[in-house]
Every structure is written in C-alpha cells, then in structure tokens.
C-alpha cells in the first residue's frame, strides 16, 4: 500500500525501485515519513553517485519558533526552524562529519532520525545499479539564530559537505585524514565560541540494551550542550563502530538519544568487556572533544588521546586512570600537549604517558615540570655521580639532557608565566652543564692515556670553551644550534708515557666530547663548531696564538666572523683563561675599525638569495627578519662599544637597552626592536617545535593548516573577528617592517636585502620608500590617489607610541 501512495507523489519512479527502498528500511522509517518525503529521499539517493557522493535538501524554514520546540531547545524567540536531509554513501565518520558541519554552521540539532540502507540494488532510474554500496538518509530538525541569510547558509552547507564527502570518496588514507581534519578543526574553532573556556562536563548516562536483533543499542541521557552529537559520534567512530541508526530527541534541554551500531563487519558486539571499553572510551573522548579548541592541532590531539585512552583501558589499574581523566584540568592540559608537536608525541609523550599524565595534576597547582634551572647542574651531578665507565656516563648524560628538554618544553607549553625568555635561559644553562661535563669526562680519559698537556715551560696548558651565537647570547631556543669554540694555551706536549702534541690532545678532546652528546633529532641539541678559525677547514681546537692572529688586526677573518665575536662568552674550561680571551676579544673588535660593513652586506645578500627563496616569508632570512636585526645591532655595538662599555655584551636585548642609554637609539625605538626580536625568536621556536627540525624556518602558507597550528601554538586567539592566522601574519609584517625601518635609518636602504619586500606597514614606519613601491602597495588595496593616501596615513599614524596600534589597524 505504501508503494502505491509513494508512486502517487512520484509517478515517474519505477515501482521496483520503490519496493526495494521500502524493503531495505525499517517499519519505523515508513511510519516516520510521508509518501512525498520518501519520494524525495529516493530521488536524492538516485543522485548519489561516485562523482556526486552527497545530496542535501533543506526545507520548512520559518521565522517563528513553535512553543514545543522552544521548550525542547531551551531557547526562546529569535530562532528559525529548519529540516535538513542528507543522503550519501555510507562512510565511517560520515555521521560525525555531518553533525560537525551542521553544528559549526550554527544549527542546534533538536531531533532527527538517521537510517542506513544495506546492500542497495535498485537506485538508478529503474535499472540495476552496479554500485551496491550502503547509503544513508540522515534527517535533522533544529534551529538557527535569527538574521542568518538562508540561501547563503544552505550554499555553505552544501559546499562543505560536498568537499568533505568527495575526499571520503577518494578512499586513500591521506584524503580521509584530510576530510576528518577539516571538520574537526572547524568544529574546534566553533566550540571555542560556543563553550566557556572551562566547559562544564555534565554527567552522562549510557545504557546498553541486549534485546535488539543484529544490533547493539545504546541509550544516552545528559544535558544538551553544543556539539554533543559531533562529540558522541566522533567518539564512536574512533572505536571502529559502524553507526546504523540514530534517533535524536531533546526534551526541555535534556538529550535522550538512541544509537544502533555494529562492529565494522556489521556484526553485533556480544563481548561484555569490549562493550564496557566502548562505553568508557565514548564517555572520555566525548568530554575531551570540548577542549580541542585550545589545542594547536585539534585532530592530532583527538586521535592521540584515543590511542592513549585505549592503552589505559587495557591496563590493570584502569580505575585509577579513569579517575585521573575525570578531571577537566587534566583534559585541558592533554589537549595542549597532544596537539603541539609530532616530535614531542613520537619521542616523549607516547612513550612516557604513564609518567606524564599523573604529573599534570601537580602542574595545575602551580608547580613546574622542570625544576629550578639554577639547580640543574647540581641535579645532573647527582645523576652521574656513581657512573662508572665512559659508556654509562654517555647514557646518563643523554638521558638527563633529553628528559630536561622535555620537561622544559612542558613548562613552556602549559605555563603562561614560563615564557620564551625563561625557556632560553633554562636551555642555555642545560647546554653549559652538559658540555662542561662531556669535556671534563673526555679530558680525564685522555689524561689517563697521554698525560696532562703542558706548555714548553712545564705548566699545565689551560683551555676555555667559548659559546657563540645563541649559545654565547644565552638565547637558545628549541633546536637552536649550540655554537662553541675551544681555545687552548701554549703549544707543547703531554707528560704521559705516550706523548702527543697539545694540538693533537685538544683536537681529540673536541672530537670525542662532541661525539658524547647525541642529537635526538636533526638539529636538536646539535653542537656546531663552524665558527672556529678557518671554519671546517681549520683544526677543531684553536691555540691562543692562532686565535689572536686570525681575528686580530690584519688577520684573515671575514668581517662576519669578527662580528660573531660580539656574542662570544666563556662557558667552560678554566674561568680565568676564558676571561682573558674575552678581554682580548674586546681589544680586537671594539678598539679599531675591525669590520667592513660592505662585507657583511654582501654576505647578507647572498643569504637572501640562497635562503629566502620564491618570495616566501622566512622568520630568519626574509628582509627585516631575525638576521637583519642581529647583524645591525652587533654592527652598532662594534661602532660604539669602544666609547660605551655597556655595549660590550653578548646579549642582544641588553645591547639594545645599552644603545638607548647611550643615546644612539630612541628609548621607544629600542623597546620596539626588543619586542620584534622576541617575537621572531618565538616564531622560530614555534616552527622548530612544530616541525621537529631546525632547518625549515619558512612560514607556512596563510591558508594552510600548519599556519593555523603555528598561530595556536604561539597562543594567538580568535578575537573580535580576527583569526589567529590573521593576527600572527599582521604581527610578522609589523615587526619585520619595524626592522626594515631601523636598517634604513642607520645604514641606508641598500642595507635591506632583496627588492619589493615592503608592505603597508612600511609606509607608516619610515619615509624612504620609492614611489614605485608606494604605488604597488596602495593600488593593490584599491587606492587610486597614492600621494594623498600616503599623507593621510602619516597624519593618522601619529607618534611612536600610537604608531604600532595604527599599523595593526
């Protein structure tokens, strides 16, 4: 009888197609929908094809909300009711994606019915369809806020669903992951706007019904919250569950949903232990979903949480773990950690989660993961005190180093007050401690083998370990190279039974000590010796005499190498010998015209051509990026250091403060450059942590997931319509424009590498931009009168204190 009624609504349908459709679906389906609605479902299903894997229809849009739906949604007035039907091929995660997209577009789902058609035969214009895949009919009723443009809303819904289902249809792993990631990140962004920063985790009741033929039935009761269906369905899909039917019901703000499901083989699950595990996983994954908005990479965080949860549920102490994960603050900390870095996940968190997760609780009580950095060497010495033999010392050294780096990273990620400066300070102290121990250990080994190295006069030959670059400036970041140089005293030979020259002794000392320190990954805690005299062509250890001849007046050092000595700092070996070298350095570079600025400029141009390729933004080598600031400040230190002793410092921020005190820079100018310096250091640190590598410092494309992850990693938030990506991009342009203005003011525009690298911020920051560049920047923004626009921008920007705000605007 039902088939005849349907054919009255759609006489163009084949009766066999209609009968097959009704047969494949339950009586509940036939009772739920009218003949005209079923007719529309069949026609939509016929349109579901590999090239068009999803069809959407939205009907019954009203301006007023009815009284019964108003009470169910817990809202009154200003809402619009819609009925939305999605017909598509059935994929794992399909229901999760649909609910995630609907919720992200602002729909509050109040009720619905979801049906799955098995083994479809007749769905193609009356003839046998060779594509026998399962299909779904997902029907939702819900509300949208008033004021939404319905045609635009429907267009966005159809576009997003088609984009994601087309990826699912491709079927390869990367396409499926991309589809899930797109929806997950869209949901995470909107959860942030829908849920408080500390979301209330309402209790959830879950009951399994054993009396359903062929299926498992799960009934869920809880308070209605945004994105509830998305969170629940995602949790089920991550468990390898095939959702066959869902009945959605909201009564007075309380959810009463019913899920029929099977395993992926379409078999009913009868194992009570497995069902209990599914129940617990769904409970905790659902709760965890509400914290994804604070994760740099929400999808990775969710997948990794599921992996950890699965391991915990298999462990004997399951109850204790579940108690720990019931704490919202623990879930919040995990959301930040699990999405922050592939490197941290692979090398630390996944391997040490049993130790890590219980530690999150003490951290919430304002206790740090890494202990006070000032006690670092003491704790290290306690660790290695009883070590016997070089192999055990090597193992303990590297285990301590890796553990401390990880704990420092945790402090930096989870504790807002533990900023980049504290991270730099701690990493530098760790490097000093590790390097000194490695060199002392090998010195003892070599002394036993060859005796003590002595001068011609028979005095023990001293040596100093000198830090350069970020190491010398106490400014190490994540994966910074540790640049060092070893300088030893007079030539001579050892006093042991097997005599070797001092040069051989110290060469072997450097070689073996560096070998003792392992880099866990490329560039992470990597010892770099290239800044020694003659670079890779010179000996690993440098005598004092060679050091003075190479860097002194008339020596062969390039101006860049002399400039690098500004950041030289004694970090190990004999302290008196190290202090003497620092004084010699001061005499060599601050007392006469020791550098040729043109040589530095030529080197910078070469770096730009080789490392800032294809116009991509590079945090280190783009015009106005980090190396431009470092070179310029160090040149000013050399120029004025002979007159102002406060400029003789390896620390860049102190040098900028000193330049302001000396009257070389304006105080506000120096402050802005310090801000720019720490901004670029944070960006570089974030990039290295994100990629687990020291080499690639190019900013991702603005429309990429990686840029979004970087912005979130750097704690940018959605504010007043500005996305984290936009805010980070604006700050990058503003700070690099500030550095370009600084270069232009003190060294001329020829000191800025490359051509055409200006943006709108440059027009405000300084005057000396060619008319051609002004025209290019402003006409791209649709401005016709370039001269008038430039005058107005200058007037509006005001003085130094208000200029930064105007630049951002």
Long-range contacts (C-beta under 8 A, 24 or more apart in sequence): 2-30, 2-35, 2-38, 5-35, 6-35, 6-38, 6-39, 6-42, 8-35, 9-35, 9-36, 9-38, 9-39, 10-39, 10-42, 10-43, 13-39, 13-42, 13-43, 13-126, 14-122, 14-125, 14-126, 16-122, 16-126, 17-42, 17-46, 17-122, 17-123, 17-126, 18-42, 20-120, 20-121, 20-122, 20-123, 21-45, 21-117, 21-122, 21-123, 24-117, 24-118, 24-119, 24-120, 25-115, 25-117, 26-115, 26-245, 28-113, 29-113, 29-115, 29-137, 32-113, 33-139, 40-85, 41-85, 41-87, 41-137, 42-123, 44-85, 44-87, 45-87, 45-117, 45-120, 45-123, 45-135, 45-137, 46-123, 46-124, 46-125, 47-87, 48-87, 48-88, 48-89, 48-123, 48-135, 49-131, 50-131, 50-169, 52-162, 53-88, 53-89, 53-162, 53-165, 53-166, 53-168, 53-169, 54-86, 54-87, 54-88, 54-89, 54-161, 54-162, 54-165, 55-86, 55-87, 55-88, 56-84, 56-85, 56-86, 56-87, 56-154, 56-157, 56-158, 56-161, 57-84, 57-85, 58-82, 58-83, 58-84, 58-85, 58-150, 58-154, 58-157, 59-83, 59-85, 61-150, 63-146, 65-143, 69-110, 69-141, 69-143, 71-252, 72-110, 72-111, 72-250, 72-251, 72-252, 72-253, 73-108, 73-110, 73-143, 73-224, 73-250, 73-253, 74-224, 74-252, 74-253, 75-108, 75-143, 78-145, 78-146, 79-143, 79-144, 79-145, 79-146, 80-143, 80-144, 80-145, 80-146, 80-148, 80-150, 81-141, 81-142, 81-143, 82-107, 82-141, 82-142, 82-143, 82-144, 82-150, 83-139, 83-140, 83-141, 84-139, 84-140, 84-141, 84-142, 84-157, 85-137, 85-138, 85-139, 85-140, 86-136, 86-137, 86-138, 86-139, 86-140, 86-161, 87-135, 87-136, 87-137, 87-138, 88-135, 88-136, 88-138, 88-161, 88-165, 89-133, 89-134, 89-135, 89-136, 89-165, 89-168, 89-169, 90-116, 90-117, 90-133, 90-134, 90-135, 90-136, 91-165, 91-168, 92-237, 92-240, 92-242, 92-264, 93-168, 93-176, 93-179, 93-180, 93-234, 93-237, 94-136, 94-165, 94-168, 95-136, 95-138, 95-233, 95-237, 95-243, 95-246, 96-183, 96-230, 96-233, 96-234, 96-236, 96-237, 97-161, 97-164, 97-165, 97-168, 97-179, 97-180, 97-183, 98-138, 98-161, 99-227, 99-229, 99-230, 99-233, 100-183, 100-184, 100-186, 100-187, 100-227, 100-230, 100-234, 101-157, 101-160, 101-161, 101-164, 101-183, 101-186, 102-140, 102-142, 102-157, 103-187, 103-190, 103-226, 103-227, 103-229, 103-230, 104-183, 104-186, 104-187, 104-189, 104-190, 105-153, 105-156, 105-157, 105-160, 106-144, 106-145, 106-148, 106-153, 107-140, 107-142, 107-143, 107-144, 108-142, 108-143, 108-144, 108-226, 109-140, 109-141, 109-142, 109-229, 109-248, 109-250, 110-141, 110-142, 110-143, 110-248, 110-250, 111-140, 111-141, 111-142, 111-248, 111-249, 111-250, 112-138, 112-139, 112-140, 112-141, 112-142, 112-246, 112-247, 112-248, 113-139, 113-245, 113-246, 113-247, 113-248, 114-138, 114-139, 114-243, 114-245, 114-246, 114-247, 114-248, 115-245, 116-243, 116-244, 116-245, 118-266, 140-248, 160-186, 177-299, 180-299, 181-299, 181-705, 184-234, 184-292, 184-298, 184-299, 184-302, 185-298, 185-299, 185-705, 185-708, 187-227, 187-230, 187-289, 187-292, 187-298, 188-292, 188-293, 188-295, 188-298, 189-293, 189-718, 190-226, 190-227, 191-226, 191-227, 191-289, 191-290, 191-292, 191-293, 192-293, 192-294, 192-718, 193-718, 194-226, 194-227, 195-225, 195-226, 195-227, 195-290, 195-293, 197-294, 198-328, 198-332, 199-225, 199-290, 199-291, 199-328, 200-225, 201-287, 201-290, 201-328, 204-283, 204-286, 206-279, 206-282, 206-283, 208-275, 208-279, 212-260, 212-268, 214-262, 214-268, 215-244, 215-245, 215-260, 215-261, 215-262, 215-268, 216-260, 216-261, 216-262, 216-268, 216-269, 216-275, 217-258, 217-259, 217-260, 218-258, 218-259, 218-260, 218-261, 218-279, 219-256, 219-257, 219-258, 219-259, 220-255, 220-256, 220-257, 220-258, 220-259, 221-254, 221-255, 221-256, 222-254, 222-255, 223-253, 223-254, 223-255, 224-250, 224-253, 224-254, 224-255, 225-290, 227-289, 227-290, 228-255, 228-286, 229-257, 230-289, 231-285, 231-286, 231-287, 231-289, 231-290, 232-257, 232-259, 232-282, 232-286, 234-285, 234-286, 234-289, 234-302, 235-281, 235-282, 235-283, 235-285, 235-286, 235-289, 236-261, 236-278, 236-282, 238-281, 238-285, 238-302, 238-303, 238-306, 239-278, 239-281, 239-282, 239-306, 240-264, 241-278, 242-266, 277-313, 280-313, 280-322, 281-306, 281-309, 281-310, 281-313, 284-309, 284-322, 284-325, 285-309, 287-328, 287-331, 288-331, 288-334, 288-335, 291-328, 291-331, 291-332, 291-334, 291-335, 292-335, 292-339, 294-332, 294-335, 294-336, 294-712, 295-335, 295-336, 295-338, 295-339, 295-340, 295-712, 296-336, 296-339, 296-340, 296-690, 296-709, 296-710, 296-712, 296-713, 297-339, 297-340, 297-705, 297-709, 297-712, 298-339, 300-338, 300-339, 300-342, 300-345, 301-334, 301-335, 301-338, 301-339, 304-338, 304-339, 304-345, 304-349, 304-350, 305-334, 305-335, 305-338, 307-350, 308-334, 308-338, 308-350, 308-353, 308-357, 311-353, 321-357, 324-357, 324-358, 324-361, 325-357, 327-361, 329-360, 329-361, 329-364, 330-357, 330-360, 330-361, 330-364, 333-360, 333-363, 333-364, 333-414, 334-360, 336-413, 336-414, 337-410, 337-413, 337-414, 339-709, 340-413, 340-689, 340-690, 340-713, 341-689, 341-690, 341-692, 342-691, 342-692, 343-521, 343-524, 343-689, 343-691, 343-692, 344-406, 344-409, 344-689, 347-520, 347-521, 348-406, 356-410, 360-414, 363-410, 363-414, 363-415, 368-411, 368-415, 368-418, 369-407, 369-408, 369-410, 369-411, 369-414, 370-404, 370-407, 370-408, 370-410, 370-411, 370-426, 373-422, 373-425, 373-426, 373-429, 373-430, 374-429, 376-404, 376-426, 376-429, 376-430, 376-433, 377-429, 377-432, 377-433, 380-433, 380-434, 380-437, 384-437, 390-441, 390-445, 390-516, 393-441, 393-516, 394-516, 397-434, 397-437, 397-438, 397-516, 397-517, 398-517, 398-518, 400-434, 401-430, 401-434, 401-517, 401-525, 402-520, 404-430, 405-430, 405-524, 405-525, 409-478, 409-689, 416-715, 420-477, 420-678, 420-681, 420-682, 420-685, 421-678, 423-477, 423-478, 423-685, 424-474, 424-475, 424-476, 424-477, 424-681, 425-474, 427-476, 427-477, 427-478, 427-480, 428-471, 428-474, 428-475, 428-476, 431-471, 431-476, 431-482, 431-525, 432-467, 432-571, 432-572, 434-517, 434-525, 435-465, 435-482, 435-484, 435-513, 435-517, 435-527, 435-571, 435-572, 436-465, 436-571, 436-572, 436-573, 438-513, 438-514, 438-516, 438-517, 439-465, 439-486, 439-509, 439-513, 439-572, 439-573, 441-513, 441-516, 442-508, 442-509, 442-512, 442-513, 442-516, 443-509, 445-512, 446-505, 446-508, 446-509, 446-512, 447-494, 447-496, 449-496, 449-498, 450-494, 450-496, 450-498, 450-499, 450-500, 450-505, 451-494, 451-495, 451-496, 451-497, 451-498, 451-499, 452-494, 452-495, 452-496, 453-488, 453-492, 453-493, 453-494, 453-502, 453-505, 453-506, 454-492, 454-493, 454-494, 454-495, 454-502, 455-489, 455-490, 455-491, 455-492, 455-502, 456-490, 456-491, 456-492, 457-490, 461-488, 461-489, 461-490, 461-492, 461-502, 462-488, 462-489, 462-573, 462-574, 462-576, 462-577, 463-487, 463-488, 463-489, 463-506, 463-509, 463-541, 463-573, 463-574, 463-577, 464-488, 464-570, 464-572, 464-573, 464-574, 464-577, 464-578, 464-581, 465-570, 465-571, 465-572, 465-573, 465-578, 466-568, 466-569, 466-570, 466-571, 466-578, 466-581, 467-567, 467-568, 467-569, 467-570, 467-571, 467-650, 468-531, 468-564, 468-565, 468-567, 468-568, 468-569, 469-528, 469-531, 469-564, 469-567, 471-569, 471-571, 472-567, 472-568, 472-569, 472-571, 472-650, 473-567, 473-569, 473-650, 473-651, 473-652, 474-569, 474-650, 474-651, 475-651, 475-652, 475-681, 477-681, 477-684, 477-685, 477-688, 478-524, 478-685, 478-688, 478-689, 479-521, 479-523, 479-524, 479-525, 479-526, 479-688, 479-689, 479-692, 479-693, 479-694, 480-694, 481-523, 481-526, 481-527, 481-528, 481-694, 482-525, 482-526, 482-527, 482-528, 483-528, 483-529, 483-530, 483-531, 484-527, 484-528, 484-529, 484-571, 485-529, 485-531, 485-532, 485-542, 485-568, 486-510, 486-532, 486-540, 486-541, 486-542, 486-573, 487-541, 487-542, 487-543, 487-544, 487-547, 487-581, 488-541, 488-542, 488-543, 488-544, 489-543, 489-544, 489-577, 490-543, 490-544, 490-545, 491-543, 491-545, 502-543, 503-539, 503-541, 503-543, 506-540, 506-541, 507-539, 507-540, 507-541, 509-541, 510-540, 510-541, 511-540, 521-692, 521-693, 522-693, 522-694, 522-695, 523-688, 523-693, 523-694, 523-695, 524-692, 524-694, 526-694, 531-561, 531-564, 533-557, 533-561, 544-581, 547-581, 547-584, 548-584, 548-588, 551-585, 551-588, 551-589, 552-588, 553-588, 553-592, 553-594, 558-599, 558-603, 559-594, 559-595, 559-596, 559-597, 559-599, 559-600, 560-599, 560-600, 560-603, 562-588, 562-589, 562-594, 562-595, 563-589, 563-595, 563-600, 563-631, 563-634, 563-635, 563-638, 565-589, 566-634, 566-637, 566-638, 566-650, 567-634, 567-650, 567-652, 568-650, 569-650, 586-641, 586-648, 589-638, 589-641, 590-638, 590-641, 590-642, 590-648, 591-642, 594-638, 595-635, 595-638, 597-635, 597-747, 600-631, 600-635, 601-750, 601-751, 604-628, 604-631, 604-751, 604-753, 605-753, 607-753, 608-753, 608-754, 612-753, 612-754, 616-698, 616-699, 617-698, 617-699, 617-732, 618-697, 618-698, 618-699, 619-680, 619-683, 619-684, 619-687, 619-697, 619-698, 619-699, 619-732, 620-680, 620-684, 620-697, 621-697, 622-736, 622-757, 623-736, 623-740, 623-752, 623-753, 623-754, 623-757, 624-735, 624-736, 624-737, 624-738, 624-739, 624-740, 624-743, 624-752, 624-757, 625-680, 625-736, 625-739, 626-677, 626-680, 626-681, 626-684, 628-739, 628-740, 628-743, 628-752, 628-753, 629-673, 629-676, 629-677, 629-680, 629-739, 629-742, 632-739, 632-742, 632-743, 632-746, 632-747, 632-751, 633-659, 633-673, 635-747, 636-664, 636-746, 640-664, 652-677, 653-677, 653-678, 666-800, 668-800, 668-801, 669-742, 669-800, 672-738, 672-800, 672-804, 673-738, 673-739, 673-742, 675-735, 676-735, 676-736, 676-738, 676-739, 679-731, 679-732, 679-735, 680-735, 682-714, 683-710, 683-714, 683-728, 683-732, 686-710, 686-713, 686-714, 689-713, 699-732, 702-729, 730-808, 731-808, 733-759, 733-760, 733-761, 734-761, 734-804, 734-807, 734-808, 737-761, 737-762, 737-764, 737-765, 737-807, 738-765, 740-765, 740-766, 741-765, 741-766, 744-768, 761-807, 763-790, 763-793, 764-793, 764-794, 764-797, 764-803, 764-806, 764-807, 765-803, 765-807
